[in-house]
Structures are given as C-alpha cells and as structure tokens.
Amino acid sequence: MKKTVLSLKLLCSMFAWAAAGPNPADYHITIHVIVSRIQFISKQDLDVLIDGRKYELLCECASGALLALGDYKAKLVKDKHKTAYDSIQIYEFLFADHNTRRFEVVGVTE
C-alpha cells in the first residue's frame, strides 16, 4: 500500500512539474533583433540591441530558420565574470507560443 501511495505522489508531482511552463513575468529584458543569420545550417546568429548596446548572440540549437526581426522578451540565465575583463552571458528568449531558446553572447560592440 505504501508503495502505491508513493508511486502516485511521484507520478502526480512529475505531471505538475512537466506542465509548468515558463513564467512570462521572469522575462523582463527587451531584446531588439536587428540582424538574423543562419550559420552552418544549425546555428543562428543574431545582432541585437540590449539597453542601447550592440551584441552578437549565437544559438547552436536553432531549427535552421531565420528568426524574425523585432522585439523579444528575454531573461539573463547566466552571467559569470571570472575576472574584471572576462564575461560569459546567456540570454533565454521567450516566444509567443511559450517556447524558449538560449543564446550565448559571442560579441559586443561599443
């Protein structure tokens, strides 16, 4: 009996976890895509503006299709600064259908 109850609890918690999608309130950064390119079929390269600064973002899991130009909501999911001059940043875009895609910062322009 205990095994059945435990199994049901685990199953219910698994379904609840799987059903939870991204929370749109967490995606408070507006990223404006000004250039969209495909590189090597599976890589998507973007030139974007974030708070008035120009960045180049790369996604290695793209579908091979161009991302439409315009504004997207995003959140910063990784922001490491090992030294005063090195940084690693990853932004996660939230699309209208609640799918997400992560882009790594691979360039910055002054």
Gaussian input, Z-matrix of N, CA and C with variables (Angstrom, degrees):
# hf/3-21g

backbone

0 1
 N
 C     1     B1
 C     2     B2     1     A1
 N     3     B3     2     A2     1     D1
 C     4     B4     3     A3     2     D2
 C     5     B5     4     A4     3     D3
 N     6     B6     5     A5     4     D4
 C     7     B7     6     A6     5     D5
 C     8     B8     7     A7     6     D6
 N     9     B9     8     A8     7     D7
 C    10    B10     9     A9     8     D8
 C    11    B11    10    A10     9     D9
 N    12    B12    11    A11    10    D10
 C    13    B13    12    A12    11    D11
 C    14    B14    13    A13    12    D12
 N    15    B15    14    A14    13    D13
 C    16    B16    15    A15    14    D14
 C    17    B17    16    A16    15    D15
 N    18    B18    17    A17    16    D16
 C    19    B19    18    A18    17    D17
 C    20    B20    19    A19    18    D18
 N    21    B21    20    A20    19    D19
 C    22    B22    21    A21    20    D20
 C    23    B23    22    A22    21    D21
 N    24    B24    23    A23    22    D22
 C    25    B25    24    A24    23    D23
 C    26    B26    25    A25    24    D24
 N    27    B27    26    A26    25    D25
 C    28    B28    27    A27    26    D26
 C    29    B29    28    A28    27    D27
 N    30    B30    29    A29    28    D28
 C    31    B31    30    A30    29    D29
 C    32    B32    31    A31    30    D30
 N    33    B33    32    A32    31    D31
 C    34    B34    33    A33    32    D32
 C    35    B35    34    A34    33    D33
 N    36    B36    35    A35    34    D34
 C    37    B37    36    A36    35    D35
 C    38    B38    37    A37    36    D36
 N    39    B39    38    A38    37    D37
 C    40    B40    39    A39    38    D38
 C    41    B41    40    A40    39    D39
 N    42    B42    41    A41    40    D40
 C    43    B43    42    A42    41    D41
 C    44    B44    43    A43    42    D42
 N    45    B45    44    A44    43    D43
 C    46    B46    45    A45    44    D44
 C    47    B47    46    A46    45    D45
 N    48    B48    47    A47    46    D46
 C    49    B49    48    A48    47    D47
 C    50    B50    49    A49    48    D48
 N    51    B51    50    A50    49    D49
 C    52    B52    51    A51    50    D50
 C    53    B53    52    A52    51    D51
 N    54    B54    53    A53    52    D52
 C    55    B55    54    A54    53    D53
 C    56    B56    55    A55    54    D54
 N    57    B57    56    A56    55    D55
 C    58    B58    57    A57    56    D56
 C    59    B59    58    A58    57    D57
 N    60    B60    59    A59    58    D58
 C    61    B61    60    A60    59    D59
 C    62    B62    61    A61    60    D60
 N    63    B63    62    A62    61    D61
 C    64    B64    63    A63    62    D62
 C    65    B65    64    A64    63    D63
 N    66    B66    65    A65    64    D64
 C    67    B67    66    A66    65    D65
 C    68    B68    67    A67    66    D66
 N    69    B69    68    A68    67    D67
 C    70    B70    69    A69    68    D68
 C    71    B71    70    A70    69    D69
 N    72    B72    71    A71    70    D70
 C    73    B73    72    A72    71    D71
 C    74    B74    73    A73    72    D72
 N    75    B75    74    A74    73    D73
 C    76    B76    75    A75    74    D74
 C    77    B77    76    A76    75    D75
 N    78    B78    77    A77    76    D76
 C    79    B79    78    A78    77    D77
 C    80    B80    79    A79    78    D78
 N    81    B81    80    A80    79    D79
 C    82    B82    81    A81    80    D80
 C    83    B83    82    A82    81    D81
 N    84    B84    83    A83    82    D82
 C    85    B85    84    A84    83    D83
 C    86    B86    85    A85    84    D84
 N    87    B87    86    A86    85    D85
 C    88    B88    87    A87    86    D86
 C    89    B89    88    A88    87    D87
 N    90    B90    89    A89    88    D88
 C    91    B91    90    A90    89    D89
 C    92    B92    91    A91    90    D90
 N    93    B93    92    A92    91    D91
 C    94    B94    93    A93    92    D92
 C    95    B95    94    A94    93    D93
 N    96    B96    95    A95    94    D94
 C    97    B97    96    A96    95    D95
 C    98    B98    97    A97    96    D96
 N    99    B99    98    A98    97    D97
 C   100   B100    99    A99    98    D98
 C   101   B101   100   A100    99    D99
 N   102   B102   101   A101   100   D100
 C   103   B103   102   A102   101   D101
 C   104   B104   103   A103   102   D102
 N   105   B105   104   A104   103   D103
 C   106   B106   105   A105   104   D104
 C   107   B107   106   A106   105   D105
 N   108   B108   107   A107   106   D106
 C   109   B109   108   A108   107   D107
 C   110   B110   109   A109   108   D108
 N   111   B111   110   A110   109   D109
 C   112   B112   111   A111   110   D110
 C   113   B113   112   A112   111   D111
 N   114   B114   113   A113   112   D112
 C   115   B115   114   A114   113   D113
 C   116   B116   115   A115   114   D114
 N   117   B117   116   A116   115   D115
 C   118   B118   117   A117   116   D116
 C   119   B119   118   A118   117   D117
 N   120   B120   119   A119   118   D118
 C   121   B121   120   A120   119   D119
 C   122   B122   121   A121   120   D120
 N   123   B123   122   A122   121   D121
 C   124   B124   123   A123   122   D122
 C   125   B125   124   A124   123   D123
 N   126   B126   125   A125   124   D124
 C   127   B127   126   A126   125   D125
 C   128   B128   127   A127   126   D126
 N   129   B129   128   A128   127   D127
 C   130   B130   129   A129   128   D128
 C   131   B131   130   A130   129   D129
 N   132   B132   131   A131   130   D130
 C   133   B133   132   A132   131   D131
 C   134   B134   133   A133   132   D132
 N   135   B135   134   A134   133   D133
 C   136   B136   135   A135   134   D134
 C   137   B137   136   A136   135   D135
 N   138   B138   137   A137   136   D136
 C   139   B139   138   A138   137   D137
 C   140   B140   139   A139   138   D138
 N   141   B141   140   A140   139   D139
 C   142   B142   141   A141   140   D140
 C   143   B143   142   A142   141   D141
 N   144   B144   143   A143   142   D142
 C   145   B145   144   A144   143   D143
 C   146   B146   145   A145   144   D144
 N   147   B147   146   A146   145   D145
 C   148   B148   147   A147   146   D146
 C   149   B149   148   A148   147   D147
 N   150   B150   149   A149   148   D148
 C   151   B151   150   A150   149   D149
 C   152   B152   151   A151   150   D150
 N   153   B153   152   A152   151   D151
 C   154   B154   153   A153   152   D152
 C   155   B155   154   A154   153   D153
 N   156   B156   155   A155   154   D154
 C   157   B157   156   A156   155   D155
 C   158   B158   157   A157   156   D156
 N   159   B159   158   A158   157   D157
 C   160   B160   159   A159   158   D158
 C   161   B161   160   A160   159   D159
 N   162   B162   161   A161   160   D160
 C   163   B163   162   A162   161   D161
 C   164   B164   163   A163   162   D162
 N   165   B165   164   A164   163   D163
 C   166   B166   165   A165   164   D164
 C   167   B167   166   A166   165   D165
 N   168   B168   167   A167   166   D166
 C   169   B169   168   A168   167   D167
 C   170   B170   169   A169   168   D168
 N   171   B171   170   A170   169   D169
 C   172   B172   171   A171   170   D170
 C   173   B173   172   A172   171   D171
 N   174   B174   173   A173   172   D172
 C   175   B175   174   A174   173   D173
 C   176   B176   175   A175   174   D174
 N   177   B177   176   A176   175   D175
 C   178   B178   177   A177   176   D176
 C   179   B179   178   A178   177   D177
 N   180   B180   179   A179   178   D178
 C   181   B181   180   A180   179   D179
 C   182   B182   181   A181   180   D180
 N   183   B183   182   A182   181   D181
 C   184   B184   183   A183   182   D182
 C   185   B185   184   A184   183   D183
 N   186   B186   185   A185   184   D184
 C   187   B187   186   A186   185   D185
 C   188   B188   187   A187   186   D186
 N   189   B189   188   A188   187   D187
 C   190   B190   189   A189   188   D188
 C   191   B191   190   A190   189   D189
 N   192   B192   191   A191   190   D190
 C   193   B193   192   A192   191   D191
 C   194   B194   193   A193   192   D192
 N   195   B195   194   A194   193   D193
 C   196   B196   195   A195   194   D194
 C   197   B197   196   A196   195   D195
 N   198   B198   197   A197   196   D196
 C   199   B199   198   A198   197   D197
 C   200   B200   199   A199   198   D198
 N   201   B201   200   A200   199   D199
 C   202   B202   201   A201   200   D200
 C   203   B203   202   A202   201   D201
 N   204   B204   203   A203   202   D202
 C   205   B205   204   A204   203   D203
 C   206   B206   205   A205   204   D204
 N   207   B207   206   A206   205   D205
 C   208   B208   207   A207   206   D206
 C   209   B209   208   A208   207   D207
 N   210   B210   209   A209   208   D208
 C   211   B211   210   A210   209   D209
 C   212   B212   211   A211   210   D210
 N   213   B213   212   A212   211   D211
 C   214   B214   213   A213   212   D212
 C   215   B215   214   A214   213   D213
 N   216   B216   215   A215   214   D214
 C   217   B217   216   A216   215   D215
 C   218   B218   217   A217   216   D216
 N   219   B219   218   A218   217   D217
 C   220   B220   219   A219   218   D218
 C   221   B221   220   A220   219   D219
 N   222   B222   221   A221   220   D220
 C   223   B223   222   A222   221   D221
 C   224   B224   223   A223   222   D222
 N   225   B225   224   A224   223   D223
 C   226   B226   225   A225   224   D224
 C   227   B227   226   A226   225   D225
 N   228   B228   227   A227   226   D226
 C   229   B229   228   A228   227   D227
 C   230   B230   229   A229   228   D228
 N   231   B231   230   A230   229   D229
 C   232   B232   231   A231   230   D230
 C   233   B233   232   A232   231   D231
 N   234   B234   233   A233   232   D232
 C   235   B235   234   A234   233   D233
 C   236   B236   235   A235   234   D234
 N   237   B237   236   A236   235   D235
 C   238   B238   237   A237   236   D236
 C   239   B239   238   A238   237   D237
 N   240   B240   239   A239   238   D238
 C   241   B241   240   A240   239   D239
 C   242   B242   241   A241   240   D240
 N   243   B243   242   A242   241   D241
 C   244   B244   243   A243   242   D242
 C   245   B245   244   A244   243   D243
 N   246   B246   245   A245   244   D244
 C   247   B247   246   A246   245   D245
 C   248   B248   247   A247   246   D246
 N   249   B249   248   A248   247   D247
 C   250   B250   249   A249   248   D248
 C   251   B251   250   A250   249   D249
 N   252   B252   251   A251   250   D250
 C   253   B253   252   A252   251   D251
 C   254   B254   253   A253   252   D252
 N   255   B255   254   A254   253   D253
 C   256   B256   255   A255   254   D254
 C   257   B257   256   A256   255   D255
 N   258   B258   257   A257   256   D256
 C   259   B259   258   A258   257   D257
 C   260   B260   259   A259   258   D258
 N   261   B261   260   A260   259   D259
 C   262   B262   261   A261   260   D260
 C   263   B263   262   A262   261   D261
 N   264   B264   263   A263   262   D262
 C   265   B265   264   A264   263   D263
 C   266   B266   265   A265   264   D264
 N   267   B267   266   A266   265   D265
 C   268   B268   267   A267   266   D266
 C   269   B269   268   A268   267   D267
 N   270   B270   269   A269   268   D268
 C   271   B271   270   A270   269   D269
 C   272   B272   271   A271   270   D270
 N   273   B273   272   A272   271   D271
 C   274   B274   273   A273   272   D272
 C   275   B275   274   A274   273   D273
 N   276   B276   275   A275   274   D274
 C   277   B277   276   A276   275   D275
 C   278   B278   277   A277   276   D276
 N   279   B279   278   A278   277   D277
 C   280   B280   279   A279   278   D278
 C   281   B281   280   A280   279   D279
 N   282   B282   281   A281   280   D280
 C   283   B283   282   A282   281   D281
 C   284   B284   283   A283   282   D282
 N   285   B285   284   A284   283   D283
 C   286   B286   285   A285   284   D284
 C   287   B287   286   A286   285   D285
 N   288   B288   287   A287   286   D286
 C   289   B289   288   A288   287   D287
 C   290   B290   289   A289   288   D288
 N   291   B291   290   A290   289   D289
 C   292   B292   291   A291   290   D290
 C   293   B293   292   A292   291   D291
 N   294   B294   293   A293   292   D292
 C   295   B295   294   A294   293   D293
 C   296   B296   295   A295   294   D294
 N   297   B297   296   A296   295   D295
 C   298   B298   297   A297   296   D296
 C   299   B299   298   A298   297   D297
 N   300   B300   299   A299   298   D298
 C   301   B301   300   A300   299   D299
 C   302   B302   301   A301   300   D300
 N   303   B303   302   A302   301   D301
 C   304   B304   303   A303   302   D302
 C   305   B305   304   A304   303   D303
 N   306   B306   305   A305   304   D304
 C   307   B307   306   A306   305   D305
 C   308   B308   307   A307   306   D306
 N   309   B309   308   A308   307   D307
 C   310   B310   309   A309   308   D308
 C   311   B311   310   A310   309   D309
 N   312   B312   311   A311   310   D310
 C   313   B313   312   A312   311   D311
 C   314   B314   313   A313   312   D312
 N   315   B315   314   A314   313   D313
 C   316   B316   315   A315   314   D314
 C   317   B317   316   A316   315   D315
 N   318   B318   317   A317   316   D316
 C   319   B319   318   A318   317   D317
 C   320   B320   319   A319   318   D318
 N   321   B321   320   A320   319   D319
 C   322   B322   321   A321   320   D320
 C   323   B323   322   A322   321   D321
 N   324   B324   323   A323   322   D322
 C   325   B325   324   A324   323   D323
 C   326   B326   325   A325   324   D324
 N   327   B327   326   A326   325   D325
 C   328   B328   327   A327   326   D326
 C   329   B329   328   A328   327   D327

   B1=1.4424
   B2=1.5285
   B3=1.3367
   B4=1.4644
   B5=1.5204
   B6=1.3264
   B7=1.4682
   B8=1.5248
   B9=1.3082
   B10=1.4599
   B11=1.5226
   B12=1.3246
   B13=1.4622
   B14=1.5281
   B15=1.3145
   B16=1.4580
   B17=1.5214
   B18=1.3140
   B19=1.4658
   B20=1.5188
   B21=1.3301
   B22=1.4594
   B23=1.5259
   B24=1.3216
   B25=1.4696
   B26=1.5279
   B27=1.3135
   B28=1.4618
   B29=1.5203
   B30=1.3254
   B31=1.4577
   B32=1.5210
   B33=1.3218
   B34=1.4662
   B35=1.5254
   B36=1.3214
   B37=1.4677
   B38=1.5186
   B39=1.3228
   B40=1.4647
   B41=1.5278
   B42=1.3475
   B43=1.4562
   B44=1.5248
   B45=1.3078
   B46=1.4619
   B47=1.5155
   B48=1.3195
   B49=1.4702
   B50=1.5148
   B51=1.3200
   B52=1.4668
   B53=1.5285
   B54=1.3165
   B55=1.4541
   B56=1.5242
   B57=1.3008
   B58=1.4587
   B59=1.5277
   B60=1.3213
   B61=1.4530
   B62=1.5130
   B63=1.3328
   B64=1.4610
   B65=1.5195
   B66=1.3182
   B67=1.4579
   B68=1.5289
   B69=1.3281
   B70=1.4654
   B71=1.5209
   B72=1.3221
   B73=1.4703
   B74=1.5277
   B75=1.3280
   B76=1.4669
   B77=1.5242
   B78=1.3193
   B79=1.4674
   B80=1.5287
   B81=1.3191
   B82=1.4625
   B83=1.5242
   B84=1.3229
   B85=1.4651
   B86=1.5250
   B87=1.3337
   B88=1.4595
   B89=1.5206
   B90=1.3316
   B91=1.4633
   B92=1.5206
   B93=1.3348
   B94=1.4608
   B95=1.5253
   B96=1.3231
   B97=1.4695
   B98=1.5153
   B99=1.3564
   B100=1.4632
   B101=1.5305
   B102=1.3424
   B103=1.4676
   B104=1.5206
   B105=1.3415
   B106=1.4564
   B107=1.5242
   B108=1.3328
   B109=1.4709
   B110=1.5219
   B111=1.3264
   B112=1.4610
   B113=1.5246
   B114=1.3285
   B115=1.4564
   B116=1.5160
   B117=1.3059
   B118=1.4638
   B119=1.5227
   B120=1.2951
   B121=1.4702
   B122=1.5291
   B123=1.3129
   B124=1.4631
   B125=1.5244
   B126=1.3075
   B127=1.4661
   B128=1.5188
   B129=1.3026
   B130=1.4527
   B131=1.5224
   B132=1.3218
   B133=1.4605
   B134=1.5214
   B135=1.3309
   B136=1.4552
   B137=1.5188
   B138=1.3173
   B139=1.4595
   B140=1.5182
   B141=1.3306
   B142=1.4607
   B143=1.5213
   B144=1.3234
   B145=1.4656
   B146=1.5194
   B147=1.3365
   B148=1.4555
   B149=1.5195
   B150=1.3121
   B151=1.4683
   B152=1.5259
   B153=1.3276
   B154=1.4608
   B155=1.5157
   B156=1.3335
   B157=1.4741
   B158=1.5139
   B159=1.3411
   B160=1.4603
   B161=1.5285
   B162=1.3422
   B163=1.4550
   B164=1.5222
   B165=1.3224
   B166=1.4552
   B167=1.5217
   B168=1.3305
   B169=1.4575
   B170=1.5227
   B171=1.3227
   B172=1.4577
   B173=1.5211
   B174=1.3308
   B175=1.4599
   B176=1.5235
   B177=1.3178
   B178=1.4609
   B179=1.5170
   B180=1.3255
   B181=1.4647
   B182=1.5240
   B183=1.2959
   B184=1.4595
   B185=1.5254
   B186=1.3145
   B187=1.4609
   B188=1.5221
   B189=1.3063
   B190=1.4605
   B191=1.5130
   B192=1.3270
   B193=1.4594
   B194=1.5219
   B195=1.3244
   B196=1.4577
   B197=1.5258
   B198=1.3005
   B199=1.4544
   B200=1.5257
   B201=1.3139
   B202=1.4604
   B203=1.5244
   B204=1.3254
   B205=1.4576
   B206=1.5199
   B207=1.3225
   B208=1.4508
   B209=1.5113
   B210=1.3238
   B211=1.4639
   B212=1.5231
   B213=1.3443
   B214=1.4600
   B215=1.5219
   B216=1.3128
   B217=1.4571
   B218=1.5195
   B219=1.3316
   B220=1.4607
   B221=1.5160
   B222=1.3220
   B223=1.4639
   B224=1.5199
   B225=1.3095
   B226=1.4567
   B227=1.5304
   B228=1.3366
   B229=1.4694
   B230=1.5232
   B231=1.3288
   B232=1.4607
   B233=1.5207
   B234=1.3138
   B235=1.4615
   B236=1.5249
   B237=1.3310
   B238=1.4681
   B239=1.5159
   B240=1.3137
   B241=1.4592
   B242=1.5274
   B243=1.3326
   B244=1.4644
   B245=1.5211
   B246=1.3180
   B247=1.4675
   B248=1.5230
   B249=1.3097
   B250=1.4660
   B251=1.5298
   B252=1.3394
   B253=1.4654
   B254=1.5327
   B255=1.3140
   B256=1.4636
   B257=1.5230
   B258=1.3284
   B259=1.4655
   B260=1.5232
   B261=1.3242
   B262=1.4619
   B263=1.5156
   B264=1.3417
   B265=1.4559
   B266=1.5216
   B267=1.3273
   B268=1.4618
   B269=1.5267
   B270=1.3323
   B271=1.4589
   B272=1.5259
   B273=1.3216
   B274=1.4616
   B275=1.5233
   B276=1.3428
   B277=1.4571
   B278=1.5233
   B279=1.3262
   B280=1.4622
   B281=1.5275
   B282=1.3304
   B283=1.4598
   B284=1.5280
   B285=1.3155
   B286=1.4663
   B287=1.5322
   B288=1.3343
   B289=1.4717
   B290=1.5278
   B291=1.3338
   B292=1.4713
   B293=1.5269
   B294=1.3288
   B295=1.4577
   B296=1.5195
   B297=1.3154
   B298=1.4608
   B299=1.5190
   B300=1.3142
   B301=1.4596
   B302=1.5195
   B303=1.3263
   B304=1.4805
   B305=1.5254
   B306=1.3332
   B307=1.4531
   B308=1.5270
   B309=1.3101
   B310=1.4626
   B311=1.5170
   B312=1.3199
   B313=1.4674
   B314=1.5231
   B315=1.3418
   B316=1.4572
   B317=1.5242
   B318=1.3327
   B319=1.4464
   B320=1.5154
   B321=1.3159
   B322=1.4728
   B323=1.5214
   B324=1.3467
   B325=1.4490
   B326=1.5059
   B327=1.3136
   B328=1.4557
   B329=1.5050
   A1=111.46
   A2=116.39
   A3=120.64
   A4=110.98
   A5=115.93
   A6=119.71
   A7=110.75
   A8=117.47
   A9=121.36
   A10=110.64
   A11=117.65
   A12=121.72
   A13=110.30
   A14=116.55
   A15=120.44
   A16=110.92
   A17=117.08
   A18=121.15
   A19=111.12
   A20=117.29
   A21=120.78
   A22=111.73
   A23=117.67
   A24=120.71
   A25=110.78
   A26=116.58
   A27=120.24
   A28=110.98
   A29=116.79
   A30=120.71
   A31=111.11
   A32=117.41
   A33=121.03
   A34=111.54
   A35=116.89
   A36=119.28
   A37=110.57
   A38=117.44
   A39=120.61
   A40=110.26
   A41=117.60
   A42=120.39
   A43=111.53
   A44=117.42
   A45=120.80
   A46=110.50
   A47=116.92
   A48=120.60
   A49=110.80
   A50=117.75
   A51=121.97
   A52=111.21
   A53=118.27
   A54=121.48
   A55=112.03
   A56=117.94
   A57=121.35
   A58=109.76
   A59=115.59
   A60=120.68
   A61=110.04
   A62=116.19
   A63=119.14
   A64=111.20
   A65=115.99
   A66=122.15
   A67=108.66
   A68=119.26
   A69=121.52
   A70=113.74
   A71=118.45
   A72=121.47
   A73=111.60
   A74=117.60
   A75=121.19
   A76=112.55
   A77=116.84
   A78=121.88
   A79=108.63
   A80=115.85
   A81=121.80
   A82=113.54
   A83=118.15
   A84=121.62
   A85=108.27
   A86=116.79
   A87=121.17
   A88=108.37
   A89=115.56
   A90=121.59
   A91=107.46
   A92=115.67
   A93=121.16
   A94=108.88
   A95=116.69
   A96=122.46
   A97=108.42
   A98=116.20
   A99=120.24
   A100=112.25
   A101=117.70
   A102=122.24
   A103=107.72
   A104=115.94
   A105=121.73
   A106=108.55
   A107=116.92
   A108=122.20
   A109=110.58
   A110=115.18
   A111=121.94
   A112=106.77
   A113=116.15
   A114=121.50
   A115=108.41
   A116=116.16
   A117=121.88
   A118=112.49
   A119=117.75
   A120=127.55
   A121=114.10
   A122=119.45
   A123=118.94
   A124=114.23
   A125=117.99
   A126=120.38
   A127=109.98
   A128=115.51
   A129=121.33
   A130=108.76
   A131=115.60
   A132=122.96
   A133=108.40
   A134=116.80
   A135=121.70
   A136=111.03
   A137=116.25
   A138=122.24
   A139=105.32
   A140=116.09
   A141=120.29
   A142=111.02
   A143=113.90
   A144=122.13
   A145=107.97
   A146=115.41
   A147=122.02
   A148=106.89
   A149=116.42
   A150=121.78
   A151=112.34
   A152=116.23
   A153=121.42
   A154=116.09
   A155=118.06
   A156=121.44
   A157=109.53
   A158=115.65
   A159=120.88
   A160=110.33
   A161=114.83
   A162=122.08
   A163=109.48
   A164=115.47
   A165=121.68
   A166=106.66
   A167=116.19
   A168=122.25
   A169=109.58
   A170=116.68
   A171=121.77
   A172=109.64
   A173=114.88
   A174=121.75
   A175=107.37
   A176=116.35
   A177=120.48
   A178=112.43
   A179=116.96
   A180=120.12
   A181=111.21
   A182=117.57
   A183=120.82
   A184=110.93
   A185=115.02
   A186=121.48
   A187=112.73
   A188=118.81
   A189=121.45
   A190=112.43
   A191=117.54
   A192=122.25
   A193=109.33
   A194=115.77
   A195=120.72
   A196=110.26
   A197=115.70
   A198=121.01
   A199=107.47
   A200=116.91
   A201=121.38
   A202=110.42
   A203=115.45
   A204=120.78
   A205=109.57
   A206=116.33
   A207=120.42
   A208=112.54
   A209=115.37
   A210=122.17
   A211=111.29
   A212=115.30
   A213=122.69
   A214=108.50
   A215=115.91
   A216=121.35
   A217=108.15
   A218=115.75
   A219=120.63
   A220=109.92
   A221=113.84
   A222=120.11
   A223=107.92
   A224=115.32
   A225=121.91
   A226=107.23
   A227=116.66
   A228=119.66
   A229=112.66
   A230=117.01
   A231=120.38
   A232=107.88
   A233=116.13
   A234=121.71
   A235=108.17
   A236=115.55
   A237=121.08
   A238=110.02
   A239=114.54
   A240=121.80
   A241=106.94
   A242=115.86
   A243=120.19
   A244=111.71
   A245=115.59
   A246=121.61
   A247=108.02
   A248=116.78
   A249=121.02
   A250=111.82
   A251=117.45
   A252=120.56
   A253=113.90
   A254=120.11
   A255=123.36
   A256=109.98
   A257=115.79
   A258=118.86
   A259=110.14
   A260=114.66
   A261=123.16
   A262=105.90
   A263=115.97
   A264=120.12
   A265=110.34
   A266=115.54
   A267=122.10
   A268=108.11
   A269=115.06
   A270=122.02
   A271=109.00
   A272=115.56
   A273=121.02
   A274=108.20
   A275=116.02
   A276=122.23
   A277=108.95
   A278=116.08
   A279=122.25
   A280=107.20
   A281=115.88
   A282=121.02
   A283=110.44
   A284=116.72
   A285=122.22
   A286=112.58
   A287=117.52
   A288=120.52
   A289=112.20
   A290=117.06
   A291=125.62
   A292=113.43
   A293=117.83
   A294=120.26
   A295=107.96
   A296=116.12
   A297=121.07
   A298=109.26
   A299=114.95
   A300=121.67
   A301=107.90
   A302=116.12
   A303=120.89
   A304=111.12
   A305=113.61
   A306=122.31
   A307=108.70
   A308=116.14
   A309=121.52
   A310=109.34
   A311=116.08
   A312=120.92
   A313=107.24
   A314=115.63
   A315=120.80
   A316=112.15
   A317=116.58
   A318=120.39
   A319=110.87
   A320=114.43
   A321=120.76
   A322=107.60
   A323=115.42
   A324=121.83
   A325=108.87
   A326=116.07
   A327=120.36
   A328=111.21
   D1=-42.70
   D2=179.77
   D3=-63.14
   D4=-37.25
   D5=179.78
   D6=-66.18
   D7=-38.36
   D8=179.30
   D9=-66.14
   D10=-44.80
   D11=179.11
   D12=-63.23
   D13=-44.04
   D14=178.58
   D15=-62.80
   D16=-42.60
   D17=178.42
   D18=-61.70
   D19=-42.82
   D20=178.59
   D21=-64.84
   D22=-40.51
   D23=178.03
   D24=-62.84
   D25=-44.36
   D26=179.29
   D27=-64.52
   D28=-41.32
   D29=179.72
   D30=-64.18
   D31=-44.31
   D32=179.39
   D33=-64.51
   D34=-42.12
   D35=179.57
   D36=-67.20
   D37=-33.40
   D38=178.30
   D39=-66.19
   D40=-42.75
   D41=178.34
   D42=-66.20
   D43=-38.69
   D44=178.72
   D45=-65.07
   D46=-40.73
   D47=179.12
   D48=-67.13
   D49=-41.28
   D50=-178.34
   D51=-68.37
   D52=-32.39
   D53=-176.71
   D54=-77.69
   D55=-22.07
   D56=-177.98
   D57=-71.33
   D58=119.08
   D59=177.79
   D60=-97.33
   D61=-175.49
   D62=178.82
   D63=-67.85
   D64=145.45
   D65=178.38
   D66=-88.77
   D67=112.74
   D68=-178.10
   D69=-56.28
   D70=-26.47
   D71=179.82
   D72=-66.46
   D73=-22.50
   D74=179.21
   D75=-76.11
   D76=-16.52
   D77=-175.31
   D78=-100.30
   D79=78.88
   D80=-172.02
   D81=-100.87
   D82=-2.85
   D83=179.93
   D84=-93.93
   D85=131.10
   D86=175.65
   D87=-96.90
   D88=123.18
   D89=178.07
   D90=-114.09
   D91=125.37
   D92=179.46
   D93=-100.83
   D94=115.17
   D95=179.41
   D96=-84.35
   D97=121.41
   D98=-179.59
   D99=-109.18
   D100=-20.83
   D101=176.42
   D102=-142.82
   D103=135.86
   D104=177.97
   D105=-130.18
   D106=127.16
   D107=-179.05
   D108=-133.70
   D109=155.64
   D110=171.04
   D111=-107.87
   D112=131.48
   D113=176.27
   D114=-123.84
   D115=128.31
   D116=176.20
   D117=54.29
   D118=39.70
   D119=175.26
   D120=64.40
   D121=-43.65
   D122=-174.40
   D123=-107.12
   D124=3.32
   D125=-179.26
   D126=-112.09
   D127=133.98
   D128=179.09
   D129=-111.82
   D130=124.97
   D131=-176.24
   D132=-114.41
   D133=127.58
   D134=-177.99
   D135=-124.02
   D136=142.16
   D137=164.74
   D138=-103.77
   D139=127.32
   D140=-173.04
   D141=-136.19
   D142=164.75
   D143=170.51
   D144=-115.60
   D145=127.54
   D146=174.89
   D147=-128.25
   D148=114.24
   D149=-177.52
   D150=51.93
   D151=41.18
   D152=176.36
   D153=82.37
   D154=-3.22
   D155=178.79
   D156=-103.95
   D157=146.02
   D158=-179.52
   D159=-92.65
   D160=132.00
   D161=178.45
   D162=-131.44
   D163=157.52
   D164=169.12
   D165=-113.20
   D166=127.37
   D167=-179.07
   D168=-116.38
   D169=146.16
   D170=-179.23
   D171=-131.69
   D172=133.74
   D173=174.54
   D174=-121.16
   D175=126.41
   D176=-179.13
   D177=-95.35
   D178=6.68
   D179=-177.88
   D180=-120.49
   D181=24.87
   D182=-177.06
   D183=-73.47
   D184=162.50
   D185=-175.50
   D186=-85.45
   D187=-0.33
   D188=-176.14
   D189=90.36
   D190=3.21
   D191=178.45
   D192=-106.36
   D193=150.85
   D194=177.52
   D195=-72.38
   D196=141.05
   D197=173.32
   D198=-83.37
   D199=133.26
   D200=-179.98
   D201=-63.29
   D202=145.04
   D203=177.41
   D204=-71.12
   D205=151.93
   D206=178.35
   D207=136.68
   D208=-166.48
   D209=-176.74
   D210=-93.29
   D211=140.23
   D212=177.30
   D213=-134.74
   D214=147.89
   D215=173.77
   D216=-87.59
   D217=141.57
   D218=-176.85
   D219=-149.70
   D220=168.22
   D221=171.53
   D222=-136.56
   D223=152.76
   D224=178.11
   D225=-86.51
   D226=114.16
   D227=-176.37
   D228=-100.65
   D229=-16.54
   D230=175.96
   D231=-144.65
   D232=130.70
   D233=-179.39
   D234=-148.34
   D235=83.39
   D236=-178.18
   D237=-106.17
   D238=135.65
   D239=176.50
   D240=-129.81
   D241=91.64
   D242=-177.82
   D243=-68.05
   D244=-33.85
   D245=177.31
   D246=-135.05
   D247=179.14
   D248=178.63
   D249=-69.83
   D250=-15.73
   D251=-175.55
   D252=-117.60
   D253=-4.15
   D254=178.69
   D255=-113.72
   D256=140.30
   D257=174.71
   D258=-147.06
   D259=150.28
   D260=174.04
   D261=-128.91
   D262=122.15
   D263=-179.60
   D264=-132.98
   D265=140.39
   D266=176.02
   D267=-132.85
   D268=128.79
   D269=176.78
   D270=-107.76
   D271=142.58
   D272=175.21
   D273=-111.61
   D274=121.36
   D275=178.77
   D276=-86.47
   D277=142.29
   D278=172.69
   D279=-111.03
   D280=122.58
   D281=-179.86
   D282=-95.80
   D283=166.55
   D284=-175.59
   D285=-59.03
   D286=-29.52
   D287=179.84
   D288=-88.16
   D289=11.60
   D290=178.70
   D291=70.63
   D292=13.17
   D293=169.04
   D294=-79.22
   D295=156.11
   D296=178.71
   D297=-127.50
   D298=158.47
   D299=176.36
   D300=-148.93
   D301=136.36
   D302=-178.43
   D303=-99.23
   D304=137.88
   D305=179.20
   D306=-126.58
   D307=132.79
   D308=177.05
   D309=-94.51
   D310=140.43
   D311=175.02
   D312=-74.32
   D313=119.16
   D314=-179.93
   D315=-118.19
   D316=0.02
   D317=177.40
   D318=-165.20
   D319=150.10
   D320=176.54
   D321=-141.03
   D322=141.31
   D323=-179.01
   D324=-122.42
   D325=140.03
   D326=-179.93
   D327=-82.85

